[in-house]
Structure formats: C-alpha cells, structure tokens
Amino acid sequence: MKHEIPVLLVGAGPVGLLAALRLRRQEVEFELIETQRQLAGRSYALGLHPETLDLLESMGLEGLAEEAHPVNRIALYEGKGRRETIELSPGAPGPRPLRVLPQADLERALRDRLEEMTCPIRWAHRLAALEVDGSGCRSTVETIETAASGFTPGTVVTMVAETRAVESSFVVGADGHGSTVRRALDLELERFGSPRGFAMFEILADVPDEDTVHLVLSSDSVSVLWPLGSGRWRCTFEISPGRELLEERFKSRARWEPAGVLPRYPKERLRNFLTERSPWLEPSKVEEILWSTVVNFEECLVEAYGRGGAWLAGDAAHLWCPLGVQSMNLGLQEAADLGDRIAVALEADSREPLVEYDRRWRNRWRRIAAAARASDRCPSWLENRAHRLPKMLPFSGSDLDSFLEEIGLALSGLD
C-alpha cells in the first residue's frame, strides 16, 4: 500500500514532537512515527536554555516555563573553592535565567499539545529503509508488534505486523544518536576529542540554593549539580571513560526505576564523589538516591545535516557533553527552523531553503566546539580552563556569549 504525504517525521522525542508542532503551525501535513510504544520515563537532559524558552513562548507553550523549576544563578568553583557567582536576570543585560524541566516531562507536554491538535503519533512504527533522489523520498515503514514467547517463559518476541511504502517530499530524522535516517544517507560523524565518562545520580538532599546550578572545574574533571526542585538534585561527575562503565545511551520508557541501576556505584561511591568534589553538598545531607547510572558521551557533529529531501535534527545530527544540555536545546531550535524551512520549500517547490539550514547549524556547533579565549578581565584561575567552558555551559546563542563575557571570556569559533 502506498500513499503520499508532504513530510514523514521519524522519532517522537522532544525534537520530533516540536518539529511536528511547528509543521502543524505551518499547516503542513505530516506523519509522525516512533519505534517505541510510549514516551521516555527517564533521560539525561533536563535544562531549558533562555533561547529555548523564547522559542516555546513564541509557539504558545509558555506554560512549560511556569511549570519548570527556576535557575537564577550559576556558581563556579575551582576545586572546592567557590570563585564566582553569576546572577541571571531577565531584566538586565547579561545572561538570562534558566529553567529545569526533565526531558520526560517536556515530551509529555509536547505530546499533549499534539493530541489537542488531533495530530496522532504512530507508536511502534519504525523506518526500515529510505531512498532519496531528486523526485522525493521513498520510505519503508514497519508496524511492530510484541507478544510473549510460547517457548521461553518471560521472553517477549518482536514481530513485523505490517510493511508499507510511504512516498513523501521530505523526511525528517529526529531519531536520536543511532539514527536510521542518518545511516540511510551514509553521513559520517566528525568527532571532537575523545569520549568522556560521567557518573550521574538523582538524589533527595536537604541543601539550600535550590535556584543555583553549581559547576566545579577541577584540574582533570568537571562536576555539576542541577536543582530539580522539592529537594531533588541531579549530580553529574566526570570520570575516566571505559568500556566497563558504559551504559547504552537510551531514554528508558519505564516511569520508575529503583536506585542502584549499576551496583558498581553504590552509596559509598556517591559519598566519595561528594567528599572529593562537592563543597556545597555534604554526604550526610543525602536522604535517598532515586536513580543512578554511568555513561560515556562522545562529542560529534554530522558531516552534513542532510541531502535531497531527507534532513536531520537533534541527536541524529550531533552528540555533546551532557553538562550544559546543549544537544537537546539546540536540537529543539533546529526542529523549529527545519519545520519552517520545509514549509517554505513546499510552497516554493524548491529545496534551496534547506541549504542555509545546513550551513547555519553546522557553524553554530563549530563555534561551541572551538575553544574560548580569555580577555584581560578573565580571572587568573580561569585562564587555563577557558577552552573547556563553552561545551559545558547551559546556554546557547547570545546568552552563551553574554555569560562568557561576564567572566572575561569570548568564543573564538566561526561567526
């Protein structure tokens, strides 16, 4: 069975969901497919940059910011010593406030808005094959069913219930770091440096400053503490990457998971991390570990955002250090930009608007990947660490420039 549709959207994470909302806003018809059967239960991303908050407000989603937890300052440490506290203010020049909203909560809010617009998500549908040429895109979409095995108790068997061909003018790959769309286009990822390992803990703790992000720069590592509100915190500690530490990068679909996901990082290891690196949080203040994991992240960018009628957004196009939540935030901004450009391209019957999309976002990522340079106002303790900061700060665009300027730094990447 074949049918024609202007856009096939692959992936119903936050980037795919926002792309769908943007296309709906432009009155562009689309089909949204997702391999999984439900939204994420937990994930790594949790912060919303000021630029992203502007985007959500422009789309009538300002209520998300009201529900999210506010961050009004960022504290910078050299080891255990607090060196700088940067106030974030909406009403003055300089960096603006952030909001904390776990990715799973963001996805649910975007899904709910799509449902209000009667835009269904085709769960348990996967892209099996993609061909792109000058006339459009031909996709093979499979409907997935699962059933209990009759041979081995507790075993679930996955089956293809239906296969159909979808012809579309455009395909948007918002299908994450293992992107089927990217692989179908045979696009390589350019890597920036070596993989970095991180141990993450979500905890309940009785500590003050629930509107402050704490960022610790040690000689060979970085640690960050994000406030989630109501006594919950996300602690992330950089560690030496290694195969034995690697958890596959994925968004769990479970709504709840017990503490001790990785038993090699029990309470004793968290206590060691806090004792060695956390001047603001004593181990005795930790009431409960809600979730923990260890994961490796690579920093990489796709060689091109797409070709012909198939284009990428979000983690399908890049992976980044999780500390500044840049991959998700810039991914959301890419999704909005791509949705707008596709609408223009369909109206003009031309793919030319997509050429600028590729150039714009590759340049923005290369600026972040480049080292920062110190000005004569940069404090001496920060000079040797300047090159590391742009990748790990929870800002993008002019807000990143403003924050760096506040501490005597500037980006040295492309304009």
FENTA-V621270 format. One record per pair of residues at least 24 apart in sequence whose ideal C-beta (glycine too) atoms are under 10 Angstrom apart, sorted by the first residue. I is the first residue (numbers start at 1). J is the second residue. Records with the same first field share a line. If there is no record, write none. Layout:
I: J + J
//
This chain:
1: 162 + 163 + 164 + 165 + 166
2: 138 + 164 + 165 + 166 + 167
3: 31 + 164 + 165 + 166 + 167 + 168
4: 29 + 136 + 166 + 167 + 168 + 169
5: 29 + 30 + 31 + 139 + 166 + 167 + 168 + 169 + 170
6: 30 + 31 + 136 + 168 + 169 + 170 + 342 + 343 + 345 + 346
7: 31 + 32 + 137 + 168 + 169 + 170 + 171 + 172 + 309 + 311 + 338 + 339 + 342 + 343 + 346
8: 32 + 33 + 127 + 130 + 137 + 139 + 141 + 166 + 167 + 168 + 169 + 170 + 171 + 172 + 173 + 181 + 309 + 310
9: 33 + 34 + 121 + 122 + 168 + 170 + 171 + 172 + 173 + 174 + 175 + 313 + 335 + 339
10: 34 + 35 + 125 + 126 + 127 + 130 + 139 + 141 + 171 + 172 + 173 + 174 + 175 + 176 + 179 + 180 + 181 + 184 + 310 + 312 + 316
11: 35 + 36 + 127 + 172 + 173 + 174 + 175 + 176 + 179 + 180 + 181 + 313 + 314 + 315 + 316
12: 36 + 38 + 39 + 40 + 107 + 110 + 111 + 114 + 121 + 122 + 123 + 125 + 174 + 175
13: 39 + 40 + 43 + 45 + 103 + 106 + 107 + 110 + 174 + 175 + 176 + 251 + 314 + 315 + 316 + 328 + 331 + 335
14: 39 + 40 + 43 + 45 + 52 + 101 + 103 + 104 + 106 + 107 + 109 + 110 + 111 + 174 + 251 + 314 + 328 + 329 + 331 + 332 + 335
15: 107 + 110 + 172 + 173 + 174 + 175 + 176 + 312 + 313 + 314 + 315 + 316 + 317 + 327 + 328 + 330 + 331 + 332 + 333 + 334 + 335 + 336 + 338
16: 107 + 110 + 121 + 172 + 173 + 174 + 175 + 176 + 313 + 314 + 316 + 331 + 335
17: 106 + 107 + 108 + 109 + 110 + 111 + 112 + 113 + 114 + 119 + 121 + 174 + 332 + 335
18: 52 + 55 + 56 + 59 + 61 + 106 + 107 + 110 + 113 + 114 + 174 + 313 + 314 + 331 + 332 + 333 + 334 + 335 + 336 + 338 + 339
19: 110 + 172 + 174 + 311 + 313 + 314 + 331 + 332 + 334 + 335 + 336 + 337 + 338 + 339 + 342
20: 110 + 111 + 113 + 114 + 117 + 119 + 121 + 172 + 174 + 335 + 339
21: 56 + 59 + 60 + 61 + 110 + 111 + 113 + 114 + 117 + 119 + 335 + 336 + 339
22: 55 + 59 + 332 + 335 + 336 + 337 + 338 + 339 + 340 + 342 + 343
23: 119 + 170 + 172 + 335 + 338 + 339 + 340 + 342 + 343 + 346
24: 113 + 114 + 117 + 118 + 119 + 339
25: 58 + 59 + 60 + 117 + 336 + 339 + 340 + 343
26: 339 + 340 + 342 + 343 + 344 + 346 + 347
27: 343
28: 169 + 170 + 339 + 340 + 342 + 343 + 346 + 347
29: 119 + 168 + 346
30: 119 + 168 + 170 + 172 + 339 + 342
31: 119 + 120 + 121 + 122 + 125 + 139 + 141 + 166 + 168
32: 114 + 119 + 120 + 121 + 122 + 123 + 125 + 172 + 174
33: 121 + 122 + 123 + 124 + 125 + 126 + 127 + 139 + 141 + 142 + 143 + 166 + 175
34: 121 + 122 + 123 + 124 + 125 + 126 + 174 + 175
35: 123 + 124 + 125 + 126 + 127 + 142 + 144 + 175 + 176 + 180
36: 123 + 124 + 125 + 126 + 144 + 250 + 251 + 253
37: 123 + 124 + 144 + 146 + 253
38: 107 + 111 + 121 + 123 + 124 + 253 + 254 + 255
39: 103 + 104 + 105 + 106 + 107 + 108 + 110 + 111 + 121 + 123 + 251 + 253 + 255
40: 102 + 103 + 104 + 105 + 106 + 107 + 108 + 250 + 251 + 252 + 253 + 254 + 255
41: 104 + 107 + 251 + 252 + 253 + 254 + 255 + 256 + 257
42: 102 + 103 + 104 + 202 + 250 + 251 + 252 + 253 + 254 + 255 + 256 + 257 + 261 + 290 + 291 + 293
43: 102 + 103 + 104 + 105 + 106 + 107 + 249 + 250 + 251 + 252 + 328
44: 102 + 103 + 198 + 200 + 234 + 236 + 249 + 250 + 251 + 293 + 295 + 297 + 322 + 325 + 327 + 328
45: 101 + 102 + 103 + 104 + 106 + 251 + 315 + 322 + 325 + 326 + 327 + 328 + 329 + 331
46: 99 + 100 + 101 + 102 + 103 + 104 + 105 + 106 + 202 + 226 + 228 + 234 + 322 + 325 + 328 + 394
47: 71 + 98 + 99 + 100 + 101 + 102 + 103 + 213 + 226 + 234 + 322 + 323 + 324 + 325 + 326 + 328 + 329 + 394 + 395
48: 98 + 99 + 100 + 101 + 103 + 106 + 325 + 328 + 329 + 332 + 394
49: 96 + 98 + 99 + 324 + 325 + 326 + 328 + 329 + 330 + 332 + 333 + 393 + 394 + 395 + 396 + 397 + 399 + 400
50: 88 + 90 + 95 + 96 + 97 + 98 + 99 + 329 + 394 + 395 + 396 + 397 + 398 + 399 + 400 + 402 + 403
51: 96 + 329 + 330 + 332 + 333 + 395 + 396 + 397 + 398 + 399 + 400
52: 98 + 99 + 101 + 106 + 325 + 328 + 329 + 330 + 331 + 332 + 333 + 336 + 396 + 397 + 399
53: 90 + 96 + 97 + 98 + 99 + 101 + 329 + 399
54: 96 + 333 + 397 + 399
55: 329 + 332 + 333 + 335 + 336 + 337
56: 99 + 101 + 106 + 109 + 110 + 332 + 336
58: 336
59: 110 + 113 + 336
60: 113
61: 106 + 109 + 110 + 113
63: 109 + 113
64: 99 + 101 + 105 + 106 + 109 + 110 + 113
65: 97 + 99 + 101
66: 99
67: 99 + 101 + 105 + 106 + 109
68: 98 + 99 + 100 + 101 + 102 + 105 + 106 + 109 + 228 + 229
69: 98 + 99 + 100 + 101 + 102 + 210 + 211 + 226 + 227 + 228 + 229 + 230 + 232
70: 97 + 98 + 99 + 100 + 210 + 211 + 227 + 229
71: 97 + 98 + 99 + 100 + 210 + 211 + 212 + 213 + 226 + 227 + 394
72: 96 + 97 + 98 + 209 + 211 + 212 + 213
73: 97 + 98 + 209 + 211 + 212 + 213 + 214
74: 98 + 212 + 213 + 214 + 215 + 224 + 393 + 394 + 395 + 403 + 406 + 407
75: 209 + 212 + 213 + 214 + 215 + 216 + 225 + 279 + 280
76: 213 + 214 + 215 + 216 + 217 + 379 + 381 + 382 + 385 + 389 + 393 + 407
77: 214 + 215 + 216 + 217 + 218 + 223 + 277 + 278 + 279 + 280 + 381
78: 216 + 217 + 218 + 219 + 379 + 381 + 382 + 385
79: 216 + 217 + 218 + 219 + 276 + 277 + 279 + 381
80: 216 + 218 + 276 + 277 + 278 + 279 + 280
81: 216 + 279 + 381
82: 214 + 216 + 279 + 280
83: 217 + 379 + 381 + 382 + 407
84: 215 + 379 + 381 + 382 + 406 + 407 + 408
85: 209 + 212 + 214
86: 212 + 213 + 215 + 402 + 403 + 406 + 407
87: 406
88: 211 + 212 + 213 + 395 + 399 + 402 + 403 + 406
93: 402 + 405 + 406
94: 399 + 402 + 403 + 405 + 406
95: 393 + 394 + 395 + 398 + 399 + 400 + 401 + 402 + 403 + 404 + 405 + 406 + 407
96: 395 + 398 + 399 + 402 + 403
97: 211 + 399
98: 211 + 213 + 226 + 325 + 329 + 394 + 395 + 399
100: 210 + 211 + 213 + 226 + 227 + 228 + 229 + 232 + 234 + 325 + 394
101: 228 + 229
102: 202 + 226 + 228 + 232 + 234
103: 251 + 325 + 328
104: 251 + 252 + 253 + 255
106: 328 + 332
107: 251
110: 332
124: 158 + 161
125: 162 + 164 + 166
126: 160 + 175 + 180
127: 166 + 171 + 173 + 175 + 179 + 180 + 181 + 184
128: 160 + 163 + 180 + 184
129: 163 + 165 + 180 + 184
130: 166 + 171 + 173 + 180 + 181 + 183 + 184 + 185 + 309 + 310
131: 184 + 308 + 310
132: 170 + 171 + 181 + 184 + 185 + 306 + 307 + 308 + 309 + 310
133: 308 + 309
134: 308 + 309 + 351
135: 167 + 169 + 308 + 309
136: 167 + 168 + 169 + 170 + 171 + 308 + 309 + 310
137: 166 + 167 + 168 + 169 + 170 + 171 + 181 + 184 + 308 + 309 + 310
138: 165 + 166 + 167 + 168 + 171 + 309
139: 164 + 165 + 166 + 167 + 168 + 171 + 180 + 181 + 184 + 310
140: 164 + 165 + 166
141: 165 + 166
168: 309 + 310
169: 309 + 342 + 345 + 346 + 349 + 351
170: 306 + 308 + 309 + 310 + 311 + 338 + 341 + 342 + 345 + 346 + 351 + 354
171: 306 + 308 + 309 + 310 + 311 + 312
172: 306 + 309 + 310 + 311 + 312 + 313 + 314 + 316 + 335 + 338 + 339 + 342
173: 302 + 305 + 306 + 310 + 311 + 312 + 313 + 314 + 316 + 317
174: 311 + 312 + 313 + 314 + 315 + 316 + 317 + 331 + 334 + 335 + 338
175: 312 + 313 + 314 + 315 + 316
176: 249 + 250 + 251 + 314 + 315 + 316 + 319 + 331
177: 248 + 249 + 250 + 297 + 298 + 300 + 314 + 315 + 316 + 317 + 318 + 319 + 327
178: 248 + 249 + 250 + 315 + 316
179: 302 + 312 + 313 + 314 + 315 + 316 + 317
180: 316
181: 306 + 310 + 311 + 312 + 313 + 316 + 317
182: 302 + 303 + 304 + 305 + 306 + 310 + 312 + 315 + 316 + 317
183: 316
184: 310
185: 302 + 303 + 304 + 305 + 306 + 307 + 308 + 310 + 311 + 312
186: 303 + 307
187: 302 + 303 + 304 + 305 + 306 + 307 + 310 + 312 + 316 + 317
188: 300 + 302 + 303 + 304
189: 298 + 299 + 300 + 301 + 302 + 303 + 317 + 318 + 319
190: 299 + 300 + 301 + 302 + 303 + 318 + 362 + 365 + 366 + 369
191: 298 + 299 + 300 + 301 + 319
192: 298 + 299 + 300 + 301 + 318 + 319 + 320 + 321 + 365 + 366 + 368 + 369 + 370 + 391
193: 298 + 299 + 300 + 321 + 369 + 391
194: 241 + 296 + 298 + 299
195: 241 + 242 + 246 + 295 + 296 + 297 + 298 + 299 + 300 + 319
196: 221 + 222 + 238 + 239 + 240 + 241 + 295 + 296 + 297 + 298 + 299 + 321 + 322 + 323 + 391
197: 221 + 237 + 238 + 239 + 240 + 241 + 242 + 245 + 246 + 294 + 295 + 296 + 297
198: 222 + 223 + 224 + 236 + 237 + 238 + 239 + 241 + 245 + 293 + 294 + 295 + 296 + 297 + 321 + 322 + 323
199: 223 + 235 + 236 + 237 + 238 + 239 + 245 + 262 + 264 + 265 + 269 + 270 + 273 + 292 + 293 + 294 + 295
200: 224 + 234 + 235 + 236 + 237 + 247 + 261 + 265 + 291 + 292 + 293 + 294 + 295 + 322
201: 225 + 233 + 234 + 235 + 236 + 237 + 259 + 265 + 267 + 269 + 270 + 273 + 274 + 286 + 289 + 290 + 291 + 292 + 293 + 294
202: 226 + 228 + 232 + 233 + 234 + 235 + 236 + 259 + 288 + 289 + 290 + 291 + 292 + 293
203: 228 + 231 + 232 + 233 + 234 + 235 + 259 + 270 + 274 + 281 + 285 + 286 + 287 + 288 + 289 + 290 + 291 + 292
204: 228 + 230 + 231 + 232 + 233 + 285 + 286 + 287 + 288 + 289 + 290
205: 231 + 232 + 233 + 235 + 274 + 281 + 282 + 283 + 284 + 285 + 286 + 287 + 288 + 289
206: 231 + 281 + 282 + 284 + 285 + 286 + 287
207: 231 + 233 + 278 + 280 + 281 + 282 + 285 + 286
208: 280
209: 280 + 281
212: 280
213: 323 + 324 + 393 + 394
214: 278 + 279 + 280 + 281
215: 323 + 324 + 389 + 392 + 393 + 394
216: 277 + 278 + 279 + 280
217: 381 + 382 + 384 + 385 + 388 + 389 + 392
218: 276 + 277 + 385
219: 384 + 385
221: 276 + 277
222: 277 + 321 + 323 + 385 + 388 + 389 + 391 + 392
223: 273 + 274 + 276 + 277 + 278 + 323
224: 322 + 323 + 324 + 392 + 393 + 394
225: 274 + 277 + 278 + 280 + 281
226: 323 + 325 + 394
228: 290
231: 287 + 288
232: 288 + 290
233: 281 + 285 + 286 + 290
234: 290 + 291 + 322
235: 270 + 273 + 274 + 277 + 278 + 281 + 286 + 289 + 292
236: 273 + 295 + 321 + 322 + 323 + 392
237: 265 + 269 + 270 + 272 + 273 + 274 + 276 + 277 + 278 + 294
238: 277 + 297 + 321 + 323 + 392
239: 265 + 269 + 273 + 294 + 296
241: 294 + 295 + 296 + 297 + 298
242: 294 + 296
243: 296
244: 294
245: 293 + 294 + 295 + 296
246: 294 + 295 + 296
247: 293 + 294 + 295 + 296
248: 295 + 296
249: 295 + 296 + 297 + 298 + 315 + 319 + 322
250: 295
252: 291 + 293
256: 290 + 291
257: 290 + 291 + 292 + 293
258: 289 + 290 + 291 + 292
259: 288 + 289 + 290 + 291 + 292
260: 289 + 291 + 292
261: 289 + 291 + 292 + 293 + 294
262: 292 + 293 + 294 + 295
263: 292
264: 294
265: 289 + 292 + 293 + 294
266: 292
267: 292
269: 294
295: 322
297: 321 + 322 + 323 + 327
299: 326 + 327 + 365 + 368 + 369 + 391
300: 365 + 369
301: 361 + 362 + 365 + 366 + 368 + 369
302: 358 + 361 + 362 + 365
303: 362
304: 358 + 362
305: 334 + 338 + 354 + 355 + 357 + 358 + 359 + 360 + 361 + 362
306: 338 + 351 + 354 + 357 + 358
307: 351 + 354 + 358
308: 351 + 354
309: 342 + 345 + 351 + 354
310: 354
311: 338 + 341 + 342 + 351 + 354 + 357 + 358
312: 338 + 357 + 358 + 361
313: 337 + 338 + 339 + 357 + 361
314: 338
317: 358 + 361 + 362 + 365
318: 361 + 362 + 365 + 368 + 369
320: 365 + 368 + 369 + 391 + 392
321: 368 + 388 + 391 + 392 + 393
322: 392
323: 391 + 392 + 393 + 394
324: 368 + 389 + 390 + 391 + 392 + 393 + 394 + 395 + 396 + 400
325: 392 + 393 + 394 + 395 + 396
326: 364 + 365 + 368 + 390 + 391 + 392 + 393 + 394 + 395 + 396 + 400
327: 365
329: 394 + 395 + 396 + 397
330: 361 + 364 + 365 + 368 + 396 + 397
331: 361
332: 396
333: 361 + 364 + 396 + 397
334: 360 + 361 + 364 + 365
337: 361
362: 414
363: 413 + 414 + 415
364: 396 + 397 + 400 + 413 + 414
365: 413 + 414
366: 413 + 414
367: 396 + 397 + 400 + 401 + 411 + 412 + 413 + 414 + 415
368: 392 + 393 + 395 + 396 + 400 + 411 + 413
369: 413 + 414
370: 411 + 412 + 413 + 414
371: 409 + 411 + 412 + 413
372: 400 + 404 + 407 + 408 + 409 + 410 + 411 + 412 + 413
373: 404 + 408 + 409 + 410 + 411 + 412
374: 404 + 407 + 408 + 409 + 410
375: 404 + 405 + 407 + 408 + 409 + 410
376: 408
377: 405 + 406 + 407 + 408 + 409
378: 404 + 407 + 408 + 409 + 410
379: 407 + 408
382: 407 + 408 + 409
383: 408 + 409
385: 409
386: 410 + 412
387: 412
//
